[in-house]
Amino acid sequence: MIVKLDQRLYEKMLAQAKEEFPNECCGLVAGESGEDIIEVKEVFPMTNLDASAEHFSMDPKEQFAVVKEIRCLGYDLLGNYHSHPFTPSRPSYEDKRLAYDEGAIYFILSLKKRDEPVLNAFKIKGRSEVTKLEVKIVEGGEFNE
């Protein structure tokens, strides 16, 4: 399974992560799912109500409004993203504990090395089985296998 992410959307996530540093940023990810390719069409920055460097909580009112917008755009809610300001791009114990949706993709953007951010995407099953997905960042939506 390959996740296709436009450079513009990656830059949007990265800008938010840097702006909210040293706290975690968070947001929702929308797009289209195919058999072998998942295409991210938009990312929606959200407010981290926890204002913490170690965890995040999204505002339910914001979530509801964004889910309505995603439906109006004709996209699917693919999952969410958040940053790890000081730790690697892999699910923490808390990330796995709070992974209630086995169908969701969990994007984690690490700023541990501020000049070399790392973005990974994961599926989390049963709050313990973690599968890393291949993320392809593409320019202008162009993608060739």
Rosetta silent file (secondary structure, phi, psi, omega in degrees, C-alpha in Angstrom):
SEQUENCE: MIVKLDQRLYEKMLAQAKEEFPNECCGLVAGESGEDIIEVKEVFPMTNLDASAEHFSMDPKEQFAVVKEIRCLGYDLLGNYHSHPFTPSRPSYEDKRLAYDEGAIYFILSLKKRDEPVLNAFKIKGRSEVTKLEVKIVEGGEFNE
SCORE:     score description
SCORE:     0.000 S_00000001
   1 L     0.000  126.494  179.674    0.000    0.000    0.000 S_00000001
   2 E  -112.489  135.821  175.505    1.398    3.368   -1.102 S_00000001
   3 E  -106.139  118.030  179.643    0.238    6.713    0.268 S_00000001
   4 E   -94.380  123.904 -177.815    0.583    9.524   -2.265 S_00000001
   5 E  -130.234  120.915  178.851    1.015   12.969   -0.681 S_00000001
   6 E   -66.043  142.192  179.351    1.434   16.162   -2.679 S_00000001
   7 H   -52.617  -39.720 -179.393    4.454   18.274   -1.710 S_00000001
   8 H   -60.242  -40.029 -179.899    2.127   21.239   -1.034 S_00000001
   9 H   -73.304  -37.314  174.577    0.207   19.247    1.579 S_00000001
  10 H   -59.896  -45.551 -179.843    3.409   17.980    3.167 S_00000001
  11 H   -62.644  -34.721  177.929    4.632   21.589    3.403 S_00000001
  12 H   -64.702  -44.063  177.925    1.321   22.592    5.018 S_00000001
  13 H   -64.829  -44.470 -178.359    1.749   19.921    7.709 S_00000001
  14 H   -63.791  -42.467  178.732    5.404   20.833    8.239 S_00000001
  15 H   -60.756  -42.295  178.418    4.628   24.558    8.554 S_00000001
  16 H   -63.944  -44.205 -179.467    2.002   23.816   11.195 S_00000001
  17 H   -60.877  -42.136  179.368    4.384   21.534   13.109 S_00000001
  18 H   -68.981  -39.174 -179.661    7.097   24.187   13.123 S_00000001
  19 H   -65.315  -37.867 -176.356    4.635   26.938   14.086 S_00000001
  20 H   -91.309   -4.969  176.134    3.246   24.967   17.030 S_00000001
  21 L   -55.421  136.607   14.139    6.646   23.699   18.204 S_00000001
  22 L   -91.483    7.246  177.103    7.441   22.753   20.965 S_00000001
  23 L   -84.515  160.906  173.213    3.877   21.388   21.225 S_00000001
  24 L   -72.529  140.773  169.725    2.490   18.625   19.058 S_00000001
  25 L   -98.961  167.558  179.073    0.375   19.785   16.150 S_00000001
  26 E  -154.661  162.773  178.857   -2.523   17.725   14.844 S_00000001
  27 E  -176.065  177.066  179.383   -4.995   17.526   12.013 S_00000001
  28 E  -109.664  153.654 -176.292   -7.200   15.378    9.812 S_00000001
  29 E  -123.038  130.317 -179.337   -6.327   13.841    6.447 S_00000001
  30 E  -125.213  153.847  178.002   -8.802   13.395    3.583 S_00000001
  31 E   172.597 -149.645 -177.056   -8.567   11.770    0.197 S_00000001
  32 E  -129.729  139.759  179.819   -9.351    8.743   -1.893 S_00000001
  33 E  -109.192  127.663  172.563   -8.502    5.079   -1.338 S_00000001
  34 L  -110.368 -173.825 -179.721   -7.742    2.697   -4.164 S_00000001
  35 L   -65.185  -45.922 -175.537   -6.674   -0.936   -4.040 S_00000001
  36 L  -113.273  -16.905 -175.728   -2.947   -0.221   -3.997 S_00000001
  37 E  -127.979  133.507  171.884   -2.744    3.567   -3.694 S_00000001
  38 E  -109.197  125.641 -177.978   -4.204    5.979   -1.179 S_00000001
  39 E  -110.199  117.670  176.697   -4.186    9.547   -2.425 S_00000001
  40 E   -78.642  124.192 -178.871   -4.232   12.385    0.091 S_00000001
  41 E  -101.864  -26.538 -179.952   -6.277   15.239   -1.354 S_00000001
  42 E  -161.859  149.671  172.184   -6.274   17.640    1.618 S_00000001
  43 E  -120.665  144.125 -175.407   -5.029   18.061    5.158 S_00000001
  44 E  -123.628  101.917  177.490   -6.941   20.039    7.763 S_00000001
  45 E   -59.608  139.350 -179.617   -4.941   21.559   10.627 S_00000001
  46 E  -124.059  165.937  176.964   -6.737   21.262   13.966 S_00000001
  47 L   -85.012  129.108  172.956   -6.275   22.798   17.399 S_00000001
  48 E   -85.585  100.525 -178.078   -4.372   20.694   19.926 S_00000001
  49 L   -62.267  -24.787 -178.585   -6.492   21.352   23.006 S_00000001
  50 L   -77.209  -21.982 -176.860   -3.812   19.773   25.207 S_00000001
  51 L    43.668   56.494 -174.024   -1.117   22.252   24.117 S_00000001
  52 L  -129.839  151.818  174.930    1.438   19.566   24.983 S_00000001
  53 L   -84.915   -5.152 -173.885    4.716   18.281   23.552 S_00000001
  54 L  -118.860  -12.012  178.739    3.721   14.709   24.438 S_00000001
  55 L  -162.459  169.864 -179.694    0.104   14.281   23.342 S_00000001
  56 L  -143.052  154.208  170.997   -2.798   15.893   21.538 S_00000001
  57 L  -139.196  132.301  178.924   -6.567   16.107   21.662 S_00000001
  58 E   -90.214  149.285  176.781   -8.641   17.586   18.864 S_00000001
  59 L   -71.176  119.628 -178.228  -11.582   19.901   19.452 S_00000001
  60 H   -57.687  -35.649  178.623  -14.756   17.853   18.755 S_00000001
  61 H   -65.395  -42.254  176.189  -16.542   20.891   17.260 S_00000001
  62 H   -62.768  -44.455  179.643  -13.666   21.462   14.841 S_00000001
  63 H   -58.106  -47.138 -178.772  -13.621   17.765   13.969 S_00000001
  64 H   -59.306  -45.920 -179.558  -17.339   17.744   13.233 S_00000001
  65 H   -63.358  -41.245 -179.375  -17.054   20.807   10.966 S_00000001
  66 H   -68.917  -40.665  178.250  -14.083   19.347    9.088 S_00000001
  67 H   -61.029  -39.782  176.530  -15.770   15.961    8.598 S_00000001
  68 H   -62.654  -42.509  179.091  -18.760   17.787    7.085 S_00000001
  69 H   -63.767  -42.464  178.618  -16.402   19.711    4.776 S_00000001
  70 H   -58.973  -44.299  178.641  -14.637   16.481    3.747 S_00000001
  71 H   -63.229  -41.863  179.150  -17.995   14.927    2.828 S_00000001
  72 H   -62.697  -32.721  178.793  -18.990   18.024    0.841 S_00000001
  73 H   -77.892  -11.070  179.835  -15.721   17.753   -1.101 S_00000001
  74 L    83.154   16.895 -179.886  -16.518   14.125   -1.917 S_00000001
  75 L  -100.375  169.676  172.977  -13.470   12.750   -0.101 S_00000001
  76 E  -102.309  148.300  170.404  -13.071   10.104    2.570 S_00000001
  77 E   -75.800  112.644 -176.648  -11.640   10.760    6.004 S_00000001
  78 E   -86.882  -31.994 -177.307   -8.393    8.788    5.724 S_00000001
  79 E   163.244 -149.222 -178.791   -7.015    9.406    9.195 S_00000001
  80 E  -140.118  171.076  175.044   -5.097   11.973   11.161 S_00000001
  81 E  -137.030  156.000  170.923   -1.641   13.411   11.625 S_00000001
  82 E  -155.434  163.706 -179.704    0.348   14.802   14.474 S_00000001
  83 E  -102.548  155.043  169.819    3.898   15.864   15.135 S_00000001
  84 E  -116.019   99.638 -175.466    6.491   14.489   17.504 S_00000001
  85 L   -61.755  -32.745 -173.121    8.555   17.545   18.447 S_00000001
  86 L  -128.729    2.018 -175.453   11.349   15.616   20.198 S_00000001
  87 L  -126.564  165.330 -177.285   10.875   11.938   19.378 S_00000001
  88 L   -65.064  167.006  179.549   11.110    9.755   16.237 S_00000001
  89 L   -84.381   74.735  175.308    8.368    9.299   13.653 S_00000001
  90 L  -152.287  153.694 -177.453    6.834    6.144   15.078 S_00000001
  91 L   -64.214  129.079  175.159    3.760    5.508   17.202 S_00000001
  92 L   -78.013  172.841  176.080    4.351    6.079   20.892 S_00000001
  93 H   -55.874  -45.507 -179.289    2.726    3.912   23.540 S_00000001
  94 H   -65.532  -39.304  177.052    0.008    6.557   23.889 S_00000001
  95 H   -57.863  -44.509 -179.862   -0.486    6.758   20.106 S_00000001
  96 H   -68.454  -40.226 -179.916   -1.106    3.003   20.013 S_00000001
  97 H   -62.520  -33.486 -176.719   -3.325    3.084   23.092 S_00000001
  98 L   -97.366    7.161 -179.472   -5.529    5.751   21.523 S_00000001
  99 L   -83.539   83.097 -175.475   -5.674    4.194   18.035 S_00000001
 100 L   -82.694  -22.228 -174.738   -9.344    3.231   18.085 S_00000001
 101 L  -106.462  104.826 -178.470   -9.913    3.130   14.305 S_00000001
 102 L   -68.160  -17.884  178.765   -8.133    0.217   12.629 S_00000001
 103 L   -86.842  -11.441 -175.931   -9.053    1.614    9.212 S_00000001
 104 L   -78.760  153.284  170.431   -7.401    4.979    9.848 S_00000001
 105 E  -101.812  132.109 -179.895   -3.974    6.046    8.696 S_00000001
 106 E  -109.618  108.870  178.167   -1.884    7.679   11.411 S_00000001
 107 E   -92.214  133.974  178.171    0.685   10.123   10.028 S_00000001
 108 E  -128.501  123.427 -179.322    3.508   11.139   12.366 S_00000001
 109 E  -108.974  111.287 -179.170    5.864   14.008   11.520 S_00000001
 110 E   -89.938  133.071  172.777    9.021   14.028   13.620 S_00000001
 111 L  -110.606   20.510 -178.780   10.909   17.251   14.255 S_00000001
 112 L   -52.835  -46.489  171.939   13.506   15.475   16.417 S_00000001
 113 L  -103.977   97.174 -170.426   16.137   16.639   13.923 S_00000001
 114 L   -54.511  -33.400 -179.042   14.665   20.057   13.140 S_00000001
 115 L   -86.519   -4.391  178.337   16.614   20.414    9.886 S_00000001
 116 L  -136.980   70.304 -179.715   15.627   16.888    8.743 S_00000001
 117 L   -62.463  149.833 -179.444   11.922   16.301    9.463 S_00000001
 118 E  -127.802  125.618  177.002   10.662   12.738    8.979 S_00000001
 119 E  -112.928  128.200  173.663    7.100   11.832    7.978 S_00000001
 120 E  -130.882  161.394  178.211    5.803    8.283    8.237 S_00000001
 121 E  -130.007  143.656 -174.607    2.334    6.751    8.011 S_00000001
 122 E  -138.968  152.552  163.953    1.016    3.759    9.926 S_00000001
 123 E  -107.598  138.831 -179.081   -1.956    1.469   10.319 S_00000001
 124 E  -125.612  119.345 -177.383   -2.490    0.354   13.907 S_00000001
 125 E  -114.576  132.775  176.867   -4.493   -2.789   14.593 S_00000001
 126 L    61.879   21.598  178.627   -5.588   -3.943   18.021 S_00000001
 127 L    60.899   14.580  178.579   -3.635   -1.068   19.557 S_00000001
 128 L  -144.166  -31.359 -178.953   -0.415   -3.055   19.227 S_00000001
 129 E   -85.132  112.693 -175.806    0.103   -4.313   15.661 S_00000001
 130 E  -110.637  127.497  176.689    1.768   -1.486   13.736 S_00000001
 131 E  -118.742  123.204  177.797    2.221   -1.548    9.956 S_00000001
 132 E   -83.711  133.143  177.760    4.307    1.144    8.311 S_00000001
 133 E   -99.973  153.695  177.572    2.978    2.376    4.961 S_00000001
 134 E   -83.375  123.905  178.475    5.101    3.734    2.135 S_00000001
 135 E  -105.276  125.169  176.108    4.646    7.505    1.758 S_00000001
 136 E  -111.696  113.169  176.395    5.506    9.054   -1.615 S_00000001
 137 E   -89.472  122.374 -172.904    5.734   12.833   -1.552 S_00000001
 138 E  -120.849  151.070  179.949    5.082   14.043   -5.088 S_00000001
 139 L   -89.500  123.774  174.646    5.349   17.412   -6.806 S_00000001
 140 L    63.856   22.702  177.241    2.119   18.811   -8.209 S_00000001
 141 L    80.589   -0.121  179.543    0.227   15.556   -7.782 S_00000001
 142 L   -77.548  134.279 -176.064    2.311   13.695  -10.372 S_00000001
 143 L  -148.455  122.802  175.898    2.899   10.085   -9.470 S_00000001
 144 L  -123.533  131.238  178.564    4.429    7.277  -11.461 S_00000001
 145 L   -77.844    0.000    0.000    4.806    3.779  -10.095 S_00000001
